[in-house]
Amino acid sequence: MIALKSSGMNRVSLGIQTFSDRFLKEMHCAHTPEKAKQIINLLLDYGFTVNIDMIYGLIGQTKEHLEYDMEVLNSFGAPHQVTLFPLRIATHTPLGEELERKEGITIKAHFKRLLEFDAFIEKTMLNNNYFREESPVFYHKKGAYEHKYHSTETRIVGIGSSAGTLLDDGEGCNFHNVDEYISAINENRDPAISGVALNQQQAYERFILYRIIYMNRSLPNFKEIVEQRFMEHYGVPMGDIYDKVLEDMRRLRFIKSGTDKIIFTDRLWMVLNKVKIGMPSIL
């Protein structure tokens, strides 16, 4: 800790995932719940800005398991940021087969459970002085906001199988099969299984679409926040692009019509599970 602090580092992100010894062992994690608690408290004592990554919706995880994770999570001295990732399971994958074998439920039922867990998590975190501006991130009201990061506003180069690349003018996804990926690298071939080039309008629409999907859409000033982020990122007004994206989503039956709230349909989640590259391909 002293070495990290003296080198100028001030923020640490920890992949805790869960405080359940059972699930940590099933995921083959190297740490234990006790070790995780010790490190979190130590980092806070040394004055680091701390983010804790958690996963919910694990196969076999019940509401009681989640309640325990939330109880432990909120027992610390206010970690500045908590990122709670839902375990989204795609069709025709080993996890999908394991879900059906161990729990006897469909992926659609799993998504419904994720939504129920998410509602419980949000209520619990809000009651513990966190606020939610973008999913899946919660920020503590005690001085964490200036340390927030915007994961969808970065430029990313994906290295490794299944890794995704996200650039201003395009995006793509590498081969999912490890052997195919390695062969492409060894043969000096492009390891991307697919990719798409974006024009400026598409890039603008993708920016807004990411925010609609990942930010807290229930905020009363949601559109104004998106507009501010858009101006900060591109240096030009958002104009009517936000309304166009919403209309496209309604047309494709990704959000429900006849309501002022942005409510996603099951169709959106099913399509997202099948998308091999980024979001523009769904509009």
N, C-alpha and C positions, 0 to 999 in steps of 0.2 A: 504494500500500500504506500509506504514511504517513497519507494522508487517511482511509482506511478505519479504520485503527487509532485515530487521534485522535478519530474521531467516535463511538467506543464499540462499533463492530462487532467481534465476536469469532469468528464462524463464517461460512465461505464454502463453498457447494456448487457444484461444477463439473460441467457436462455434457460430460465428455470423450468418452464413448461407446466409443472404441477408440483404440489407438495405431497402427493401420494407416493409412498414408497413402492406400492404395487405397480402403478402405471409408469413410474420412472424405470423400474426393472424391465417392464414389458417393452419399453422404448429403447432399452439398452443404454440409458444415460449413465454417465460416469459418476454423477453426484448423488447425494442422498438429501432428503428433506432437511436434515439437521445441518449438513454442510451448507446448503443453500441459505438457510436462515442466518447462519453465522456470517457468511460473506456479505449478505445484504446489510445486516446491522453494522458490520465493520466499515463498509463503504460509506454508509450514512454518517457514522461517527467521524470519519475522516473528511467529511464535507464534500464528497463527490455528488454530482448530479447522477441519479440512478434511474435507469429504465429496466423494468422487469418484463420479459416476454413470457406469456402463458398460452396454453392451448386448452380449448374446451371442445366437448363433443367427441372425446376419445371413445373408442369401442369399449363398451362395458361401463362407461362413466355414467353415474346416476346424478339426480339432483342433489342428493346428500353429499356425494363426492365433490360436486361443484361448490356447494355451500361451505364445505371444509376449506377448499382452496381460497375462497373469498374471505373466510374468517382469518386464515393465516396471513393472507396478503394484506389485510387491513389492520394487522396487529403491529406492523412496523412503524417506525417514525416517519411516516409519509414519504414513500418513494415518490420522486418527482413525476414519473411517467410510468404508466402500465399499459402494455400492449397485449390485448387478449385476442388471439387468433382462433377463429372457428375451424375445426377440421372438416373441410369440404371433401367429400369422397366422390370420385368420378366412377362412372359405369365401366365395366369390363377392366377392372384393376384388381390386384391382389387385396387391397383394402376393402373394395366393394364386395368381393367374395367372402372375406373374413367377417364383414358386417352381417351378411346374410347367414353365414354359418353359425356365428356366435350369438347373434341377437335375433335372428329370424325376421328382420325388418328390411324394408326397401330403402333405397337412397332417398326417395321422396320423403319417407317418414323420418329419416335421419335429418333432412333439412328442416322439417317442421320442428324437430326437437332442438336444432341449433337456434331457431328463432325464439323458442321458449327460453332457452338458456341465455340468449343474448338479452332478452327483456329483464330477466332476473339479475344478470350482471350489471346492466345499466342502472337499475334501481338501487342495487347495493352500492355501486361506486359513487353515485350521486349523493347517497346518504352518508358517504364517508369523505365528503369535501373534494371529490373529483368532478371535473366536467368533461364532456365528450364533444369534441369538435369534428373529428373525423374518425370513422371506424377503421381499425379496431383500437384506436388510441385514446386513453384517458389521461388527462393532465391534472395534477393536484393543484388546488387553488393557492397553495403556499409557495409562490415564487417559481413555478415550473414553466410557465408559458413561454418565457424567452428562450427556453432550451428545446422547444418543440422542433420537430423536423417534418418536412413535407416529402414523404417517400415517393409520391407520384410526380414530383417536380424535378427529380434528378435525371441525369443521363446515365444509363446503365449499359455496360457491355457484359453480356452473359458468357461465362467461361465454364464449360462442363456440360454433361448431358442434361437435357431438359431445361437448361438455363435460358432465360429470356433476355433479349437486348431491347432497350428502349431509348430511342434517339429522337431529336426534334423532327426529323424528316423521314422516319421509318422505324420499324420494329420487326423482330423475328424471334424464332424459338429454335433451339438446337435439337438434334436427334435425341429422342427419349431413350433409345437403346444405347447402352454404354459402349458395346462393341462397335456399333455403327459410327458412333461419335469418334472413337479412337481411330478407326480405319480412315475416316475422312481427314483427321488431323495428320496421320502418318502419310497419307497420299496427297497432302497439300490441297485437299478439296474443301469447299465451304461446308462446315458442319451444321449449318442451319437446315432444318427440315422444311421450313417455310418462312416467308417474310413478306412484308408489304411496304411500299414506299408511300409516303404521305405528301400531299400538297399542303399549302398553308391553311386552307379552310379545314381540311381533315385534321390537321394538327390542333387547330383551335377547338374543333368539336371533341377530339379525344381528351383534351385538357378538361373540358367541362364534364364530359361523360365520366371520367375518373372521379371527379368530385361528387357527382350525383351518386355514384356507386359506393364510394368509400367514406364520404363525410357524413356527419350527423344531419340528415335531411329534415329532422324535426325542429331544428333551430328556427326561431321566428324570422331571423334576418339571413337565412341561408343563402338566398340569391345574392344579397349584398356582399356576403363574405366571398362567394365565388367570383363576383365581379371585381372585388378588390384584389384577389389572388391573380386573376387573369391580367389585370393592369400591371401588377408588380412583375409578373413573369414575362409578358410580351411588350409592355409599354404602349399598348393601344387599347381603346375602349372595347368592351365585350360586345356591345351592340345587341342585336337580336339573336345571336348565336345560341344563347342559353335556351330561349324559347323554341328554336328550331330543333335542338337536341331533344328536348322534352316531347315535342310533337313527333319526332322520328321514333322515340321509344313507345309512345302511345300507338302509333301506326303499326309497329311490330309486336304489339301486345306484350311489351316488357314492363309497363307500368299500367295501373288501373285508371280507367277514365271515369269522369263524373265525380271527382273529388279534388279538393284543393291540395291535399297531401300527396307526396310522391310515395306511392305504395307499389313495391315490386310484385310481379306475378311469378308463379312457379316456372313459367316459360323462360323467364330471364335466367334463372339459375340453371335450368336444363341446358340452355344454349351456351352459357358461360362454361359449363363443364366440358363441352365439346370443342371449344375454341382452342386451337393449337397455337395461335399467335395472339396478338394483343386485341384490345377492345374495338378498334375501328371496324373489324370484320363482322361485328354484330349489328352495325348500323347500315 
